[in-house]
Amino acid sequence: MKIFVGYDPQQHEAYQVCKYSILNHCKTATVIPLVQAELKQLGLYWREPDPLASTEFTYTRFLVPKLQGYSGWALFMDLDFLWLSSVEEVFELKDSKYAVQLVKHQHQPSNKTKMNNQLQTSYPKKNWSSLVLWNCSYPKNHITSKQVSENSASWLHQFQWLQDHEIGSLPEAYNHLVGYSNSDPKALHYTDGGPWFENSPDSPHNKLWINYKQEMLSQQNTYQNLKHN
């Protein structure tokens, strides 16, 4: 199971905890960070910085089918996820008649800013691209580096190369928007920012993220002690 996670150096801690939560519930998953600098170095991405892009992976997420050689299945998620269940459950829902499967949120936030005072923008299909189960061999998913680097944000985030019947649904529990969703979460998505930001919104789920972080650090310290003994 290939899991591509958006990476931004300004949120390295969030990425680490996201990765830990994935592997904590599914040891067989392979987690791959989408590092923009590496993709540019490889000539796979060349878009100039976008002042409206809130993270470095705003656009690079759409390279997943290409990185998979347009073959098989892969899961993409933003780095501000915390998994409370196994990602294997998502792969068990894959249906080859769809190009992508995702949670079809009807999310129109009223607040003007999100995570660390970034501008909050509203657009159709908002948050649909934050968790995507990609059918990478689907013919229409042969998205090129040129399309990812040069096509509009709306073309990409609204999946405009697909028709509606080619976009399948996933249960909201796998992309539970903290502060908005009412589902019993299997994966928390801190879309407005989490406890790794000093000014993150108050949420009963913040403590859970902190617990995962502390557990991760404890395991890392244990490993280091064993390594040096």
KACORSUL-V64451 format. One record per backbone hydrogen bond with DSSP energy under -0.5 kcal/mol. CO is the residue of the C=O (numbers start at 1). NH is the residue of the N-H. If there is no record, write none. Layout:
# KACORSUL-V64451
co=CO nh=NH
co=CO nh=NH
This chain:
# KACORSUL-V64451
co=1 nh=3
co=1 nh=30
co=2 nh=4
co=2 nh=75
co=3 nh=5
co=3 nh=32
co=4 nh=77
co=5 nh=34
co=8 nh=11
co=9 nh=12
co=11 nh=15
co=12 nh=16
co=13 nh=17
co=14 nh=18
co=15 nh=19
co=16 nh=20
co=17 nh=21
co=18 nh=22
co=19 nh=23
co=20 nh=24
co=21 nh=25
co=22 nh=25
co=22 nh=26
co=26 nh=29
co=29 nh=31
co=30 nh=3
co=30 nh=32
co=32 nh=5
co=33 nh=35
co=34 nh=7
co=34 nh=36
co=35 nh=39
co=36 nh=40
co=37 nh=41
co=38 nh=42
co=39 nh=44
co=39 nh=45
co=40 nh=43
co=49 nh=51
co=50 nh=53
co=52 nh=54
co=55 nh=58
co=57 nh=61
co=59 nh=62
co=60 nh=63
co=61 nh=64
co=63 nh=67
co=64 nh=68
co=65 nh=70
co=66 nh=69
co=72 nh=136
co=72 nh=137
co=73 nh=2
co=74 nh=134
co=75 nh=4
co=76 nh=132
co=77 nh=6
co=78 nh=81
co=80 nh=190
co=82 nh=188
co=86 nh=89
co=87 nh=90
co=87 nh=91
co=88 nh=92
co=90 nh=93
co=91 nh=94
co=95 nh=98
co=99 nh=135
co=100 nh=168
co=101 nh=133
co=102 nh=104
co=102 nh=170
co=103 nh=105
co=105 nh=107
co=106 nh=108
co=112 nh=120
co=114 nh=118
co=115 nh=118
co=118 nh=114
co=119 nh=121
co=123 nh=126
co=125 nh=128
co=127 nh=130
co=128 nh=131
co=130 nh=78
co=131 nh=103
co=132 nh=76
co=132 nh=134
co=133 nh=101
co=134 nh=74
co=134 nh=136
co=135 nh=138
co=138 nh=141
co=139 nh=142
co=141 nh=143
co=144 nh=148
co=145 nh=149
co=146 nh=150
co=147 nh=151
co=152 nh=156
co=153 nh=157
co=154 nh=158
co=155 nh=160
co=156 nh=159
co=159 nh=162
co=163 nh=166
co=164 nh=167
co=166 nh=99
co=166 nh=100
co=166 nh=168
co=168 nh=102
co=171 nh=174
co=172 nh=175
co=173 nh=176
co=173 nh=186
co=173 nh=187
co=175 nh=177
co=176 nh=178
co=176 nh=189
co=177 nh=180
co=177 nh=181
co=183 nh=185
co=186 nh=84
co=186 nh=85
co=187 nh=176
co=188 nh=82
co=188 nh=190
co=189 nh=178
co=189 nh=191
co=190 nh=193
co=194 nh=197
co=197 nh=200
co=203 nh=206
co=205 nh=209
co=206 nh=210
co=207 nh=211
co=208 nh=212
co=209 nh=213
co=210 nh=214
co=211 nh=215
co=212 nh=216
co=213 nh=217
co=214 nh=218
co=215 nh=219
co=216 nh=220
co=217 nh=221
co=218 nh=222
co=219 nh=223
co=220 nh=224
co=221 nh=225
co=222 nh=226
co=223 nh=227
co=224 nh=228
co=225 nh=229
co=226 nh=229
